[in-house]
Amino acid sequence: MSKLLDKHLSEKAQDRIYYFIQMGLCALLYIFVLSALGSAVVRAPGAGNFKLTPFKLMGSRTIDDIALWGAYGYGTLVLSYWVSKIYYSLFLAAAGITLFIAVFRFVANKKDLYRHISNVMFTLLIFLFVSMLIGMNYVNIYKTIDSDLSVRTPAPAFFILGVIIYSLKFTADIIFGKRFRADELKESSITVATSCVLTFVALGTLFAPLYIFPGTPLRLKGWDILTGKPDVLSPLPMSSIYKGIIVLFTILILASFIVNIVLFLIRRKVFIHYNKYHNIFGWLYIVMYALMGANYLIVVFDSGAYNQIDIGYLVTSVNTYSYVPLALLLMYYLGVLFMKMATSKLNIEYKVYAKPGDRGQRAAAAAPAGGALEDASAADPIPAFSELDMRVPQFAEEYDKRAAHPFTDLTLPKLVNHVIDYAKHSKERLSYGPVEIKTFVAGLAASKLSILQGLSGTGKTSLPKIFMEAVDGICDLVAVESSWRDKNELLGYYNEFNKKYTPKSFIQFLYKAGLNRDVPCFIVLDEMNLSRIEYYFSDFLSLMESRENARFIKLFDVQLYPDIDDRTDYLCLRDGHTIDIPANVWFVGTANRDESTFEISDKVYDRAQTMNFDKRAPKVNVVDPGNYPQKFVSYTQLRGLFETASRAMAFDAENCDAIKKVERLLRPYKITFGNRILNQIEEFVKAYVACSEIQTRADRGRFIDEAIDCIVFSKVVRKLELKQVTDIDALIEEFSHLKLPKCEEFLRSLTEQQ
């Protein structure tokens, strides 16, 4: 449903619909609340149409102001009168206050509307629930006095309608309010630990007496109901209903608790959502248990005035301890609030702040010196990010210096020639031909992941370095180790003891790239297949499938902020724990092919653009080396060139004759073209041709064939290396007719290996 809405409605339109749905449902609930306040608490159609309304209760000064009901006067129901009078006065006041809050929040601050409307509607639902219990209380009393009386209360109907409206609100939250709900859940103080405590408090209510007659053995606990102990007040009309509620909620809470624990262990994201509603079950059960005990007390007290209850003992008083779990619930919430403020450790996504200080303007201020710097670092949960944040002015100066020597009249062919010439004049005297640089640049246009593989010493690592030198970009290198087994080797670790996160160099490079959004950045994973790539890079491979503006990764399960007072965020960290993968970042992996490395899987190859370095580059002799100038190419310029190249040429890989013939030839070996590969082929071919200097129509056709040869060889034909090719000579002849020399040469190398 969410994907369908995202396809047909903008985010702004969804928010507008969500706002109006919220206010509409809230207004509808208010109508039922006002109807409940205006309708009868209890009525008796067969007794002079007796009707007792909340406004009649609130308007009375004493119980004598209430009209009598036939032969059964109301004047002796003192406890019921004062409880209901005080309650409905509070109900009316709460309805007015919540209405003011809802209207004010809607007009003044739509950002927090979801949370406040939810709180308002839940508050009103609780009041309707208590109104239902009060209405049923009167029914129970009069039914106890005379079982033949016809007594009704409309309160349960209003509560059921309220539940339906709140369920619709919850449905709207799921469909439209994902962003708002996520914000609320991040602020939640409920964890698996507090969930356990609340569950035990809820189940502990079973041992609190619903009623007790002091001086006698007569009492009833929830546990007695579950074990089948006789109930002296079982003749009361509400006894069977209350017993059913206790059994039902006991089973519900136990089952919900088991589900909650399982979700915590295997599906943490689902647990964060479900846990809130599990705790509502516990909270509601405790409140219901307390009110049921109070109802027993009121019914026994008021109906006892008519001498309708005979329990076989001389009873002077009745009491209940069902309120004790309610007091424990209050202590529980106060304890959670205190511990959250004191330690900030009670949420699955709890927040850790630095101690108050002068770090709020750290991005614009100079770093403190000496001991002040050490104190600030000690209070900072992520010193590495704060250090990068403080370098923002420095990054701005560096960008201005880059912009002072721009690449004027930039085109892709000029970029290719510039990189070739710059490499020749570098200290390393690197030699790269037009085909290599065009292949590399076209690979950048087609994918955010490039793999440069081949023999050691063939210039794999030097290519991304020299490319970024030539365009004055940023190139950072991460050395992969053979011991890497999971993503934490790239992400870093959160220390529970000192409440600090230590990011690895990879994440620091990502963070720095986020602070330099218009500077192209390479993160080079050197010798990336020393360990299995899926072990440590799988999350990033999955992100390759997402849109550029939807690529982000969660670094840890807590929320970290550098200040308490102004709650300042780290500049490139979302929600205190999530980092975006900036659009100006490309990942470049180098891979050796020898006995010390692992084979690269198809999952990796399918998401990457691959270049093969099988020959050593010739030595370059430059007559006048000099200082060849860098020319700054911004990310905006580079992206613009790629987008222009994509629009300038019409190339349909799916209907290309050469590609269709290759797919037919490789089908017996179970090698096919998926949509991902076809899309990458199209973008690669368009960019490769745009990188070429075309003078005639023949040149254009030749470069298209050259591009198809490069991409088909690296993305598809190379997979034959791990297959048992039966008639390789016929296959070589077919590729020769297709004029794909790289593919043909590769197949001939396979015959030599066999």
ZABA-495016 format. One record per residue (C-alpha): residue number from 1; residue in three letters; x, y, z. Coordinates in steps of 0.25 Angstrom, whole numbers. Layout:
n	res	X	Y	Z
NUM	ALA	X	Y	Z
...
***
This chain:
n	res	X	Y	Z
1	MET	0	0	0
2	SER	11	10	4
3	LYS	19	7	-9
4	LEU	6	9	-17
5	LEU	3	23	-10
6	ASP	18	27	-13
7	LYS	16	24	-27
8	HIS	3	32	-29
9	LEU	4	43	-18
10	SER	15	52	-14
11	GLU	20	53	0
12	LYS	13	66	2
13	ALA	0	61	-3
14	GLN	1	49	6
15	ASP	3	58	18
16	ARG	-8	66	15
17	ILE	-18	54	14
18	TYR	-12	49	27
19	TYR	-15	62	34
20	PHE	-29	63	29
21	ILE	-32	48	33
22	GLN	-26	50	47
23	MET	-34	63	49
24	GLY	-47	56	43
25	LEU	-46	44	52
26	CYS	-42	52	64
27	ALA	-55	61	62
28	LEU	-63	49	60
29	LEU	-58	43	73
30	TYR	-62	57	80
31	ILE	-76	55	74
32	PHE	-77	42	81
33	VAL	-71	48	94
34	LEU	-81	59	94
35	SER	-92	49	91
36	ALA	-88	41	103
37	LEU	-88	53	112
38	GLY	-102	57	107
39	SER	-108	43	108
40	ALA	-113	35	120
41	VAL	-103	28	129
42	VAL	-114	18	132
43	ARG	-129	17	128
44	ALA	-140	9	132
45	PRO	-151	9	121
46	GLY	-161	1	129
47	ALA	-160	9	142
48	GLY	-166	23	138
49	ASN	-155	24	127
50	PHE	-145	28	138
51	LYS	-132	34	132
52	LEU	-119	39	139
53	THR	-110	48	131
54	PRO	-96	53	133
55	PHE	-101	67	133
56	LYS	-112	64	143
57	LEU	-101	58	152
58	MET	-91	70	150
59	GLY	-102	80	152
60	SER	-107	74	165
61	ARG	-102	80	178
62	THR	-106	68	187
63	ILE	-112	54	185
64	ASP	-125	59	188
65	ASP	-126	67	175
66	ILE	-126	54	167
67	ALA	-141	50	164
68	LEU	-145	37	170
69	TRP	-147	24	162
70	GLY	-161	18	166
71	ALA	-160	9	178
72	TYR	-145	8	177
73	GLY	-140	22	182
74	TYR	-126	27	177
75	GLY	-124	34	190
76	THR	-117	22	197
77	LEU	-107	20	186
78	VAL	-97	30	192
79	LEU	-84	24	188
80	SER	-88	23	173
81	TYR	-94	37	173
82	TRP	-81	44	178
83	VAL	-72	35	169
84	SER	-80	37	156
85	LYS	-82	52	159
86	ILE	-67	55	161
87	TYR	-63	46	150
88	TYR	-72	53	139
89	SER	-67	66	144
90	LEU	-53	62	141
91	PHE	-58	56	128
92	LEU	-64	69	123
93	ALA	-51	77	127
94	ALA	-42	67	120
95	ALA	-51	67	108
96	GLY	-50	83	107
97	ILE	-34	82	110
98	THR	-32	72	100
99	LEU	-40	79	89
100	PHE	-32	92	92
101	ILE	-19	84	90
102	ALA	-23	77	77
103	VAL	-28	90	71
104	PHE	-16	98	76
105	ARG	-6	87	71
106	PHE	-13	86	57
107	VAL	-12	101	55
108	ALA	1	104	61
109	ASN	10	92	59
110	LYS	7	81	49
111	LYS	20	75	51
112	ASP	16	68	65
113	LEU	1	66	61
114	TYR	2	51	60
115	ARG	7	50	74
116	HIS	-3	59	80
117	ILE	-15	55	73
118	SER	-11	40	77
119	ASN	-10	44	91
120	VAL	-23	52	91
121	MET	-31	41	84
122	PHE	-25	31	94
123	THR	-29	39	106
124	LEU	-43	41	101
125	LEU	-44	26	99
126	ILE	-40	23	113
127	PHE	-51	33	118
128	LEU	-61	25	109
129	PHE	-56	12	115
130	VAL	-58	17	130
131	SER	-72	23	126
132	MET	-75	9	121
133	LEU	-71	3	135
134	ILE	-79	14	142
135	GLY	-92	11	134
136	MET	-90	-4	136
137	ASN	-88	-1	151
138	TYR	-102	5	152
139	VAL	-108	-7	144
140	ASN	-101	-17	153
141	ILE	-106	-9	166
142	TYR	-120	-9	161
143	LYS	-120	-23	156
144	THR	-114	-27	170
145	ILE	-126	-20	176
146	ASP	-136	-26	167
147	SER	-133	-36	156
148	ASP	-146	-34	149
149	LEU	-143	-19	147
150	SER	-141	-15	132
151	VAL	-128	-6	133
152	ARG	-120	-1	121
153	THR	-108	7	119
154	PRO	-103	12	105
155	ALA	-89	14	110
156	PRO	-83	1	104
157	ALA	-88	5	90
158	PHE	-80	19	91
159	PHE	-68	11	96
160	ILE	-69	1	84
161	LEU	-71	13	74
162	GLY	-58	19	80
163	VAL	-50	7	79
164	ILE	-54	6	64
165	ILE	-50	20	62
166	TYR	-37	18	69
167	SER	-34	6	60
168	LEU	-37	14	48
169	LYS	-27	24	53
170	PHE	-17	13	55
171	THR	-19	8	41
172	ALA	-17	22	35
173	ASP	-4	23	43
174	ILE	1	10	37
175	ILE	-2	15	23
176	PHE	1	30	23
177	GLY	9	32	36
178	LYS	21	24	35
179	ARG	31	36	37
180	PHE	23	42	48
181	ARG	21	28	55
182	ALA	36	26	54
183	ASP	39	39	61
184	GLU	29	35	72
185	LEU	35	22	74
186	LYS	49	27	75
187	GLU	44	35	87
188	SER	38	23	94
189	SER	44	19	107
190	ILE	39	5	106
191	THR	50	-6	104
192	VAL	50	-21	105
193	ALA	54	-19	120
194	THR	43	-10	123
195	SER	33	-18	116
196	CYS	37	-30	124
197	VAL	35	-22	137
198	LEU	22	-17	132
199	THR	17	-31	129
200	PHE	21	-36	142
201	VAL	13	-24	149
202	ALA	1	-28	140
203	LEU	1	-42	144
204	GLY	4	-39	158
205	THR	-10	-32	159
206	LEU	-15	-46	160
207	PHE	-11	-47	174
208	ALA	-17	-34	179
209	PRO	-31	-36	185
210	LEU	-43	-31	176
211	TYR	-51	-30	189
212	ILE	-48	-34	204
213	PHE	-58	-34	216
214	PRO	-49	-31	228
215	GLY	-50	-41	239
216	THR	-55	-52	230
217	PRO	-48	-62	221
218	LEU	-57	-56	209
219	ARG	-48	-50	198
220	LEU	-46	-52	183
221	LYS	-33	-51	175
222	GLY	-31	-52	160
223	TRP	-23	-64	163
224	ASP	-35	-70	170
225	ILE	-43	-68	158
226	LEU	-32	-76	149
227	THR	-32	-87	159
228	GLY	-47	-88	161
229	LYS	-48	-84	175
230	PRO	-63	-82	180
231	ASP	-67	-67	179
232	VAL	-77	-62	190
233	LEU	-81	-51	181
234	SER	-84	-59	169
235	PRO	-99	-56	169
236	LEU	-95	-42	165
237	PRO	-98	-39	150
238	MET	-84	-34	147
239	SER	-77	-46	153
240	SER	-77	-55	141
241	ILE	-73	-43	132
242	TYR	-61	-39	141
243	LYS	-57	-54	142
244	GLY	-57	-55	126
245	ILE	-49	-42	125
246	ILE	-38	-47	135
247	VAL	-36	-60	128
248	LEU	-36	-54	114
249	PHE	-26	-43	117
250	THR	-17	-53	125
251	ILE	-16	-62	113
252	LEU	-15	-49	104
253	ILE	-3	-43	112
254	LEU	4	-56	113
255	ALA	3	-59	98
256	SER	7	-45	94
257	PHE	19	-45	103
258	ILE	24	-58	97
259	VAL	22	-51	83
260	ASN	29	-39	88
261	ILE	42	-46	93
262	VAL	42	-54	80
263	LEU	42	-41	71
264	PHE	53	-35	80
265	LEU	62	-47	77
266	ILE	59	-48	62
267	ARG	52	-36	57
268	ARG	57	-24	64
269	LYS	50	-14	55
270	VAL	36	-20	57
271	PHE	39	-22	72
272	ILE	40	-7	73
273	HIS	27	-5	67
274	TYR	19	-16	74
275	ASN	25	-14	87
276	LYS	17	-1	89
277	TYR	4	-8	87
278	HIS	8	-20	96
279	ASN	10	-10	107
280	ILE	-3	-4	105
281	PHE	-9	-18	107
282	GLY	-2	-18	121
283	TRP	-6	-4	125
284	LEU	-20	-6	121
285	TYR	-21	-19	129
286	ILE	-16	-12	141
287	VAL	-26	-1	140
288	MET	-37	-10	137
289	TYR	-34	-19	149
290	ALA	-33	-7	159
291	LEU	-47	-2	153
292	MET	-53	-16	155
293	GLY	-49	-16	169
294	ALA	-55	-2	171
295	ASN	-68	-7	164
296	TYR	-69	-19	174
297	LEU	-67	-9	186
298	ILE	-78	1	180
299	VAL	-88	-10	177
300	VAL	-87	-17	190
301	PHE	-87	-4	198
302	ASP	-99	2	191
303	SER	-107	-10	188
304	GLY	-104	-15	202
305	ALA	-113	-3	207
306	TYR	-125	-11	202
307	ASN	-120	-23	210
308	GLN	-120	-31	196
309	ILE	-106	-38	199
310	ASP	-106	-50	209
311	ILE	-92	-55	211
312	GLY	-94	-63	224
313	TYR	-85	-54	232
314	LEU	-87	-41	240
315	VAL	-81	-32	231
316	THR	-78	-17	235
317	SER	-69	-13	224
318	VAL	-63	-17	210
319	ASN	-50	-13	204
320	THR	-42	-15	191
321	TYR	-27	-16	189
322	SER	-28	-16	173
323	TYR	-22	-2	174
324	VAL	-9	-7	178
325	PRO	-4	-11	164
326	LEU	-9	3	159
327	ALA	1	9	170
328	LEU	12	0	165
329	LEU	9	4	150
330	LEU	10	19	154
331	MET	24	15	161
332	TYR	28	8	149
333	TYR	26	20	140
334	LEU	33	29	150
335	GLY	44	20	151
336	VAL	45	19	135
337	LEU	45	34	134
338	PHE	56	36	145
339	MET	65	25	139
340	LYS	63	31	125
341	MET	67	44	130
342	ALA	79	39	139
343	THR	85	29	130
344	SER	78	30	116
345	LYS	79	14	115
346	LEU	64	9	115
347	ASN	61	10	101
348	ILE	65	0	90
349	GLU	69	13	82
350	TYR	72	21	94
351	LYS	79	34	93
352	VAL	93	38	99
353	TYR	97	52	100
354	ALA	110	59	103
355	LYS	110	68	116
356	PRO	106	82	114
357	GLY	117	91	108
358	ASP	121	100	97
359	ARG	120	90	86
360	GLY	107	95	80
361	GLN	114	104	70
362	ARG	125	94	67
363	ALA	124	94	52
364	ALA	127	109	52
365	ALA	136	110	64
366	ALA	151	107	65
367	ALA	155	95	73
368	PRO	158	97	88
369	ALA	173	96	92
370	GLY	179	87	102
371	GLY	171	82	114
372	ALA	158	88	108
373	LEU	159	79	96
374	GLU	162	67	105
375	ASP	150	70	113
376	ALA	141	72	101
377	SER	145	59	95
378	ALA	143	52	108
379	ALA	128	57	108
380	ASP	126	54	93
381	PRO	120	40	89
382	ILE	127	41	75
383	PRO	139	50	75
384	ALA	143	46	61
385	PHE	130	52	55
386	SER	132	65	64
387	GLU	146	66	59
388	LEU	141	66	44
389	ASP	129	75	47
390	MET	139	85	53
391	ARG	147	85	40
392	VAL	135	90	31
393	PRO	141	104	30
394	GLN	154	97	25
395	PHE	146	89	15
396	ALA	139	101	10
397	GLU	153	108	8
398	GLU	158	96	1
399	TYR	146	96	-8
400	ASP	148	111	-12
401	LYS	163	107	-15
402	ARG	158	96	-24
403	ALA	148	105	-31
404	ALA	159	115	-34
405	HIS	164	105	-45
406	PRO	152	99	-51
407	PHE	151	91	-64
408	THR	145	100	-74
409	ASP	138	95	-86
410	LEU	137	82	-80
411	THR	133	70	-88
412	LEU	134	55	-86
413	PRO	145	54	-98
414	LYS	153	65	-92
415	LEU	152	59	-78
416	VAL	157	46	-83
417	ASN	169	53	-90
418	HIS	172	61	-78
419	VAL	173	49	-69
420	ILE	182	42	-79
421	ASP	191	54	-80
422	TYR	191	56	-65
423	ALA	195	42	-62
424	LYS	207	42	-72
425	HIS	212	55	-66
426	SER	211	50	-51
427	LYS	222	46	-43
428	GLU	219	31	-45
429	ARG	219	33	-61
430	LEU	206	25	-62
431	SER	201	20	-75
432	TYR	186	18	-78
433	GLY	181	18	-92
434	PRO	167	24	-97
435	VAL	160	10	-96
436	GLU	164	8	-81
437	ILE	160	22	-77
438	LYS	147	22	-85
439	THR	143	9	-79
440	PHE	146	14	-65
441	VAL	138	27	-67
442	ALA	126	19	-74
443	GLY	127	10	-62
444	LEU	125	22	-52
445	ALA	113	26	-60
446	ALA	106	12	-60
447	SER	109	8	-45
448	LYS	114	13	-32
449	LEU	123	1	-30
450	SER	134	-2	-39
451	ILE	144	-14	-38
452	LEU	158	-13	-44
453	GLN	163	-28	-44
454	GLY	176	-34	-50
455	LEU	190	-36	-48
456	SER	198	-29	-37
457	GLY	206	-17	-41
458	THR	197	-14	-53
459	GLY	192	0	-48
460	LYS	179	-4	-42
461	THR	180	4	-29
462	SER	187	15	-37
463	LEU	176	18	-46
464	PRO	165	23	-36
465	LYS	176	31	-29
466	ILE	181	38	-42
467	PHE	167	40	-47
468	MET	164	48	-34
469	GLU	177	55	-35
470	ALA	174	60	-49
471	VAL	160	65	-45
472	ASP	164	70	-31
473	GLY	155	61	-24
474	ILE	156	52	-12
475	CYS	161	38	-12
476	ASP	162	30	1
477	LEU	168	16	2
478	VAL	163	5	12
479	ALA	172	-7	13
480	VAL	164	-20	13
481	GLU	169	-30	23
482	SER	167	-45	21
483	SER	161	-46	36
484	TRP	149	-38	32
485	ARG	136	-46	35
486	ASP	125	-35	37
487	LYS	120	-21	34
488	ASN	126	-16	47
489	GLU	140	-16	40
490	LEU	135	-5	32
491	LEU	125	2	41
492	GLY	132	2	55
493	TYR	128	-2	69
494	TYR	119	5	80
495	ASN	125	3	94
496	GLU	115	0	104
497	PHE	124	3	116
498	ASN	129	17	112
499	LYS	117	21	103
500	LYS	125	24	91
501	TYR	125	20	76
502	THR	138	18	69
503	PRO	136	19	54
504	LYS	145	11	45
505	SER	153	19	34
506	PHE	142	15	24
507	ILE	131	22	31
508	GLN	139	34	34
509	PHE	142	35	19
510	LEU	127	34	16
511	TYR	124	45	27
512	LYS	135	54	21
513	ALA	129	52	7
514	GLY	115	57	13
515	LEU	122	69	17
516	ASN	128	71	3
517	ARG	115	69	-5
518	ASP	120	75	-18
519	VAL	134	69	-18
520	PRO	134	55	-25
521	CYS	140	44	-15
522	PHE	145	31	-17
523	ILE	146	21	-6
524	VAL	156	10	-10
525	LEU	155	-4	-4
526	ASP	169	-9	-7
527	GLU	170	-24	-9
528	MET	155	-25	-6
529	ASN	155	-40	-8
530	LEU	165	-44	2
531	SER	152	-47	10
532	ARG	139	-51	5
533	ILE	132	-38	0
534	GLU	118	-42	5
535	TYR	124	-44	19
536	TYR	126	-29	21
537	PHE	120	-22	9
538	SER	107	-29	8
539	ASP	99	-17	13
540	PHE	105	-7	3
541	LEU	102	-17	-8
542	SER	88	-17	-4
543	LEU	88	-1	-4
544	MET	92	-2	-19
545	GLU	78	-5	-22
546	SER	72	7	-15
547	ARG	70	21	-21
548	GLU	82	30	-19
549	ASN	74	39	-9
550	ALA	69	26	-1
551	ARG	83	20	2
552	PHE	86	20	17
553	ILE	91	10	27
554	LYS	89	9	42
555	LEU	102	9	49
556	PHE	97	5	63
557	ASP	85	3	72
558	VAL	86	15	80
559	GLN	84	30	78
560	LEU	96	39	80
561	TYR	96	54	81
562	PRO	107	63	84
563	ASP	100	73	94
564	ILE	89	72	104
565	ASP	84	86	104
566	ASP	81	89	90
567	ARG	81	75	85
568	THR	90	78	73
569	ASP	92	67	63
570	TYR	104	62	57
571	LEU	104	69	43
572	CYS	104	56	35
573	LEU	97	47	44
574	ARG	82	45	43
575	ASP	73	41	56
576	GLY	86	40	64
577	HIS	90	27	58
578	THR	88	26	43
579	ILE	98	31	32
580	ASP	94	34	17
581	ILE	102	29	6
582	PRO	105	42	-1
583	ALA	102	43	-16
584	ASN	116	48	-19
585	VAL	123	35	-14
586	TRP	127	24	-23
587	PHE	133	11	-17
588	VAL	145	5	-25
589	GLY	150	-9	-21
590	THR	163	-15	-26
591	ALA	164	-30	-27
592	ASN	176	-39	-29
593	ARG	174	-53	-35
594	ASP	183	-62	-28
595	GLU	183	-73	-18
596	SER	182	-64	-6
597	THR	169	-58	-10
598	PHE	154	-62	-11
599	GLU	146	-63	-24
600	ILE	136	-51	-26
601	SER	122	-56	-26
602	ASP	112	-53	-37
603	LYS	104	-45	-27
604	VAL	116	-35	-26
605	TYR	119	-35	-41
606	ASP	104	-32	-45
607	ARG	104	-19	-37
608	ALA	118	-15	-41
609	GLN	125	-10	-53
610	THR	138	-18	-55
611	MET	151	-15	-62
612	ASN	162	-25	-65
613	PHE	176	-22	-64
614	ASP	183	-34	-70
615	LYS	196	-27	-76
616	ARG	206	-18	-70
617	ALA	205	-4	-76
618	PRO	217	1	-84
619	LYS	227	11	-79
620	VAL	224	25	-82
621	ASN	235	35	-86
622	VAL	231	50	-85
623	VAL	241	60	-92
624	ASP	236	71	-83
625	PRO	229	66	-71
626	GLY	227	80	-64
627	ASN	215	82	-54
628	TYR	203	77	-62
629	PRO	191	85	-56
630	GLN	179	79	-48
631	LYS	166	84	-53
632	PHE	154	83	-43
633	VAL	142	76	-48
634	SER	131	77	-38
635	TYR	121	66	-35
636	THR	110	74	-41
637	GLN	118	76	-54
638	LEU	121	61	-54
639	ARG	107	57	-52
640	GLY	102	66	-62
641	LEU	111	60	-73
642	PHE	106	46	-69
643	GLU	91	51	-70
644	THR	94	58	-83
645	ALA	101	46	-89
646	SER	89	37	-85
647	ARG	79	46	-92
648	ALA	87	49	-104
649	MET	87	35	-110
650	ALA	76	25	-112
651	PHE	81	11	-109
652	ASP	72	-1	-105
653	ALA	80	-12	-100
654	GLU	68	-22	-99
655	ASN	66	-20	-114
656	CYS	81	-20	-118
657	ASP	84	-31	-128
658	ALA	98	-34	-123
659	ILE	93	-35	-109
660	LYS	81	-43	-112
661	LYS	91	-53	-120
662	VAL	100	-53	-108
663	GLU	89	-57	-99
664	ARG	84	-68	-108
665	LEU	99	-73	-109
666	LEU	100	-73	-94
667	ARG	86	-79	-90
668	PRO	91	-93	-90
669	TYR	101	-90	-79
670	LYS	90	-83	-71
671	ILE	96	-69	-72
672	THR	85	-59	-75
673	PHE	83	-44	-75
674	GLY	74	-39	-63
675	ASN	68	-25	-64
676	ARG	79	-19	-55
677	ILE	90	-24	-65
678	LEU	82	-18	-77
679	ASN	80	-5	-70
680	GLN	95	-4	-67
681	ILE	99	-8	-81
682	GLU	90	3	-87
683	GLU	96	14	-77
684	PHE	110	8	-80
685	VAL	109	9	-95
686	LYS	103	23	-95
687	ALA	114	28	-86
688	TYR	125	21	-94
689	VAL	121	26	-107
690	ALA	120	40	-101
691	CYS	134	39	-96
692	SER	139	36	-110
693	GLU	143	47	-121
694	ILE	133	44	-132
695	GLN	136	50	-146
696	THR	128	41	-155
697	ARG	116	32	-154
698	ALA	125	20	-156
699	ASP	133	25	-143
700	ARG	120	24	-136
701	GLY	116	10	-140
702	ARG	131	6	-137
703	PHE	130	12	-122
704	ILE	116	5	-120
705	ASP	122	-8	-124
706	GLU	134	-5	-115
707	ALA	126	-2	-103
708	ILE	117	-14	-105
709	ASP	129	-23	-105
710	CYS	135	-17	-93
711	ILE	122	-18	-84
712	VAL	118	-31	-89
713	PHE	131	-37	-87
714	SER	132	-32	-72
715	LYS	118	-34	-68
716	VAL	114	-47	-75
717	VAL	124	-55	-84
718	ARG	134	-55	-72
719	LYS	124	-64	-64
720	LEU	128	-75	-74
721	GLU	141	-76	-67
722	LEU	134	-85	-56
723	LYS	126	-93	-66
724	GLN	129	-105	-74
725	VAL	129	-101	-88
726	THR	127	-112	-97
727	ASP	128	-107	-111
728	ILE	137	-95	-109
729	ASP	142	-94	-123
730	ALA	128	-92	-129
731	LEU	126	-81	-118
732	ILE	139	-74	-122
733	GLU	134	-74	-137
734	GLU	121	-68	-133
735	PHE	127	-57	-125
736	SER	137	-54	-136
737	HIS	125	-52	-146
738	LEU	119	-43	-135
739	LYS	131	-34	-135
740	LEU	134	-35	-120
741	PRO	149	-37	-120
742	LYS	150	-36	-105
743	CYS	140	-47	-103
744	GLU	147	-55	-114
745	GLU	161	-53	-108
746	PHE	156	-58	-94
747	LEU	150	-71	-100
748	ARG	163	-74	-107
749	SER	170	-72	-93
750	LEU	160	-83	-88
751	THR	164	-93	-98
752	GLU	179	-91	-94
753	GLN	175	-94	-80
754	GLN	168	-106	-84
***
